[in-house]
């Protein structure tokens, strides 16, 4: 009897010991799991546009941070914008030890809001040392082409980081005063795209300003409808000779086939612009509009990424271009038409038809110009007048690379420097085309980045939080009706009937 009691005690002790050891082991595993989860968190962004993921460019900026930065998020909890912004800010905090995130409720902490002059929910302040940048909601969100919420937060925050750390701020000036498009109006999408590349975008009225600002990395002339003043053309030539870069979008101008001063400026950089409208039946947009050709791509760092991505462009209302034979600069054909195209010279014709006066294809539609533009480098304008290397301008052409150095535009290591990109169309950068045609978007951004001096600059595109509708075919609608409305309830009823029948006859 005593032996049985002793055996029972040993069994109880053994079971108790096993239970205690197992409990301790489970607790230890839970603690370890929490420690690993805190240190090595892992998330998967299942959204189609990777809305809750940072771009490689932002990761690069964060990895190169050499000073502490605090992100203040004045967020409205419960709103789509506030919740989305919180997740994006947490990504910055999680991916850099230099970033510290503080979420502030302006109503509970009014002193903090007053300190940064914040009076609107969903505002972000990026602070480093004694300096800070305030980003308002209009810069963080907008409405996309699909009507959904467009998220621009990553663009704006990363740009602010670059500004604060002294690595951003290269400026692109859009010339005004001659009917050009501006980033505040017809070219709003282009302006946002360039800001997403950490570039500052401003306008320049050269007649008022008197000179090109020293910090101009690129001067863009986007679709002028009136000619430059001679003095303006001279200032721009001086700017180019000092190392400045031009982006010229020069399409056909209604009722004014030639802008003499602008074409003299183009002649200075080695480009002739024809007074025609390109017709390309073989490369017509959607196979229907030969006046909106879909050009073939050349070989150049600007268009090579488009080749790899199999992207196409649409250039509505284009004029043809050609490199000048007497230029010392190097011109590369970026875009060109098919052999079946022609340059229609009768701009008043009701119907286009090729004749002996027209320029036969293939025709160049965009050129990249690089090299050294010394005081002796000039051509003659398309109308026979002397080009932009007049004596007066030449005297100022000895300034070397002053503009490039002052603007911060990077110089190529040992290679020719970019001088200009000239495109025979301006309409292709209109908001509608940039929103709808990805190739147009990438081409103009790549062109500006090449001019600035780095093809590998930031590429942070806005992301649209749009709902994707499910389109059902008539067959799918019938199938869903019979399957869910009739089939599934009938199946449940049959199973229940079978169970009832079995229990009744068991």
NORBEL-V654086 format. One record per residue. RES is the residue in one letter. OMEGA is omega in degrees with one decimal (999 if undefined). Layout:
BEGIN
res=<RES | RES>
omega=<OMEGA | OMEGA>
END
This chain:
BEGIN
res=<X | X | X | X | X | X | X | X | X | X | X | X | X | X | X | X | X | X | X | X | X | X | X | X | X | X | X | X | X | X | X | X | X | X | X | X | X | X | X | X | X | X | X | X | X | X | X | X | X | X | X | X | X | X | X | X | X | X | X | X | X | X | X | X | X | X | X | X | X | X | X | X | X | X | X | X | X | X | X | X | X | X | X | X | X | X | X | X | X | X | X | X | X | X | X | X | X | X | X | X | X | X | X | X | X | X | X | X | X | X | X | X | X | X | X | X | X | X | X | X | X | X | X | X | X | X | X | X | X | X | X | X | X | X | X | X | X | X | X | X | X | X | X | X | X | X | X | X | X | X | X | X | X | X | X | X | X | X | X | X | X | X | X | X | X | X | X | X | X | X | X | X | X | X | X | X | X | X | X | X | X | X | X | X | X | X | X | X | X | X | X | X | X | X | X | X | X | X | X | X | X | X | X | X | X | X | X | X | X | X | X | X | X | X | X | X | X | X | X | X | X | X | X | X | X | X | X | X | X | X | X | X | X | X | X | X | X | X | X | X | X | X | X | X | X | X | X | X | X | X | X | X | X | X | X | X | X | X | X | X | X | X | X | X | X | X | X | X | X | X | X | X | X | X | X | X | X | X | X | X | X | X | X | X | X | X | X | X | X | X | X | X | X | X | X | X | X | X | X | X | X | X | X | X | X | X | X | X | X | X | X | X | X | X | X | X | X | X | X | X | X | X | X | X | X | X | X | X | X | X | X | X | X | X | X | X | X | X | X | X | X | X | X | X | X | X | X | X | X | X | X | X | X | X | X | X | X | X | X | X | X | X | X | X | X | X | X | X | X | X | X | X | X | X | X | X | X | X | X | X | X | X | X | X | X | X | X | X | X | X | X | X | X | X | X | X | X | X | X | X | X | X | X | X | X | X | X | X | X | X | X | X | X | X | X | X | X | X | X | X | X | X | X | X | X | X | X | X | X | X | X | X | X | X | X | X | X | X | X | X | X | X | X | X | X | X | X | X | X | X | X | X | X | X | X | X | X | X | X | X | X | X | X | X | X | X | X | X | X | X | X | X | X | X | X | X | X | X | X | X | X | X | X | X | X | X | X | X | X | X | X | X | X | X | X | X | X | X | X | X | X | X | X | X | X | X>
omega=<179.2 | -179.9 | 179.6 | 177.8 | 179.9 | 177.7 | 178.9 | 179.5 | -179.7 | 178.8 | 179.5 | 179.8 | -179.1 | 179.4 | 178.5 | 179.2 | 178.3 | -179.6 | -179.4 | 179.6 | 179.8 | 179.0 | 178.7 | -179.3 | 178.9 | 178.7 | 179.6 | 178.4 | 178.0 | 179.1 | 179.6 | 179.2 | 178.6 | 179.5 | -179.7 | 179.9 | 179.8 | -175.5 | -173.8 | -179.9 | -179.3 | 178.7 | 176.9 | 179.6 | -176.4 | -179.4 | -175.3 | -177.7 | -179.2 | -176.6 | -177.2 | 174.9 | 176.8 | -179.7 | 175.8 | 179.4 | 179.0 | 176.3 | 179.5 | 178.6 | -179.3 | -179.2 | -178.0 | 178.3 | 179.1 | 176.1 | -177.8 | -178.9 | 176.1 | 175.6 | 174.8 | 176.9 | 177.1 | -165.0 | 174.9 | -178.6 | 178.3 | 177.1 | -179.9 | -179.3 | -177.6 | -178.9 | 177.9 | -179.0 | 179.1 | -179.3 | -179.9 | 178.6 | 178.2 | 176.8 | 177.5 | -178.6 | -175.6 | -173.5 | 177.6 | 175.2 | 179.7 | -176.7 | 172.9 | -175.8 | 172.6 | 175.8 | -172.2 | 170.1 | -174.8 | -178.7 | 179.6 | -179.8 | -177.0 | -179.4 | 178.7 | 178.9 | 179.8 | -177.4 | -179.6 | 177.9 | 179.0 | 179.1 | -178.8 | 174.7 | 177.1 | 172.9 | -179.7 | 173.7 | 177.9 | -173.5 | 173.1 | -175.8 | -179.9 | -175.3 | 177.3 | 174.6 | 176.2 | -178.2 | -176.5 | -175.8 | -179.3 | 176.8 | -177.5 | -176.6 | 175.2 | 178.2 | -177.7 | -179.2 | 179.9 | 179.3 | 179.5 | 179.7 | 179.0 | -175.9 | 179.7 | -172.7 | -177.3 | 176.5 | -172.8 | -177.0 | 179.9 | 176.9 | 178.1 | 177.2 | 179.9 | 178.8 | -176.6 | -177.6 | 174.2 | -178.5 | 178.6 | 170.1 | 174.6 | -169.7 | 172.2 | 179.4 | 174.8 | -179.7 | 178.0 | 176.8 | -177.9 | -179.6 | -179.0 | 170.8 | -177.9 | 179.7 | 178.5 | -176.5 | -174.0 | -176.6 | -177.7 | 179.4 | 178.4 | 178.5 | 179.9 | 179.2 | -179.1 | 175.5 | 175.6 | 175.4 | -179.5 | 175.6 | 174.7 | -176.2 | 178.1 | 176.3 | -177.5 | 170.7 | -171.1 | 179.6 | 178.4 | -175.0 | 177.1 | 179.7 | 176.7 | -179.6 | -176.7 | -178.0 | -179.2 | 174.9 | 178.4 | 169.9 | -178.9 | 175.1 | -168.0 | 171.7 | 176.6 | 175.8 | 174.1 | -172.9 | 174.0 | 166.7 | 179.7 | 179.8 | 178.1 | 177.4 | 178.9 | 179.7 | -179.6 | 176.9 | 175.9 | -179.8 | -179.2 | -179.8 | 177.9 | 178.3 | 178.8 | -177.4 | -177.0 | 166.2 | -175.8 | 176.3 | -168.9 | 177.1 | 177.2 | -179.5 | -178.9 | 176.4 | 177.9 | -171.5 | -176.1 | 168.7 | -166.6 | -176.6 | 178.5 | -179.4 | 173.2 | 175.8 | 177.8 | 178.2 | 178.4 | 178.4 | 169.8 | -177.3 | 171.6 | 176.7 | -177.8 | 176.2 | -178.3 | 172.9 | -174.1 | 176.0 | -177.9 | -178.1 | -176.7 | -178.4 | -177.1 | 178.8 | -177.0 | 179.8 | -172.6 | -172.5 | -178.7 | 177.1 | 174.5 | -174.5 | 171.3 | -167.0 | 171.8 | -174.4 | 173.6 | 177.9 | -175.9 | 178.3 | 179.2 | -173.9 | 179.5 | 177.6 | 178.1 | 176.2 | -177.6 | -179.9 | -179.8 | 179.5 | 178.4 | 177.4 | 171.0 | 180.0 | -179.5 | 174.9 | -175.4 | 167.5 | -179.1 | -179.5 | 176.1 | 174.9 | 179.4 | -178.4 | -174.2 | -178.1 | 175.5 | 179.4 | 179.0 | 178.5 | 179.3 | -179.9 | -179.7 | -177.2 | 177.2 | -177.5 | 172.8 | 178.2 | -175.6 | -176.3 | 171.4 | 176.5 | -176.9 | -176.8 | 177.1 | -173.4 | 179.3 | -178.1 | 178.2 | 178.6 | -177.7 | 179.6 | -175.6 | 175.2 | -173.6 | -179.5 | -174.6 | 177.4 | -179.6 | 178.4 | 1.0 | -176.9 | 177.4 | 179.2 | 178.2 | -178.1 | 171.1 | -176.6 | 177.5 | -178.9 | 179.9 | -178.1 | 179.0 | -176.7 | 179.3 | -177.7 | 179.3 | 175.6 | 174.7 | -179.0 | -176.1 | -179.4 | 174.6 | 179.5 | -179.9 | -177.9 | -170.7 | -179.1 | 176.8 | -174.9 | -177.7 | -179.7 | -177.3 | -178.3 | -180.0 | -175.1 | -177.6 | -176.1 | 174.8 | -172.4 | -175.0 | -175.7 | 179.9 | -178.7 | -177.6 | -176.8 | -178.9 | 177.6 | -174.6 | 176.1 | 177.6 | -177.7 | 174.5 | -178.1 | 177.1 | -178.2 | 175.5 | 178.5 | -175.8 | 165.2 | -177.6 | -179.8 | -177.7 | 177.7 | 173.5 | -175.8 | -174.7 | 177.6 | 174.9 | -174.1 | -175.3 | -178.4 | 179.3 | 178.3 | -171.7 | -172.8 | -177.8 | -179.8 | 176.9 | -178.2 | -177.3 | -178.2 | -175.8 | 177.5 | 178.0 | 180.0 | 179.9 | 179.0 | 177.3 | 178.4 | -179.7 | 174.4 | 177.2 | 176.9 | -176.2 | 176.8 | -179.5 | 171.7 | 179.8 | -177.1 | 175.3 | 178.5 | -176.1 | 178.3 | -175.1 | 176.7 | -179.6 | -177.8 | 174.9 | -178.6 | -178.2 | 174.5 | 177.2 | 178.6 | 179.8 | 178.2 | 179.0 | -179.8 | 179.4 | -179.5 | -178.0 | -177.8 | -173.6 | -176.0 | -177.6 | -171.9 | -175.6 | 175.8 | 178.7 | 178.5 | 178.7 | -179.7 | 180.0 | 178.4 | 179.3 | 179.4 | 178.9 | 178.8 | 178.6 | -178.0 | -178.4 | -179.4 | -178.0 | -176.9 | 179.1 | 999>
END
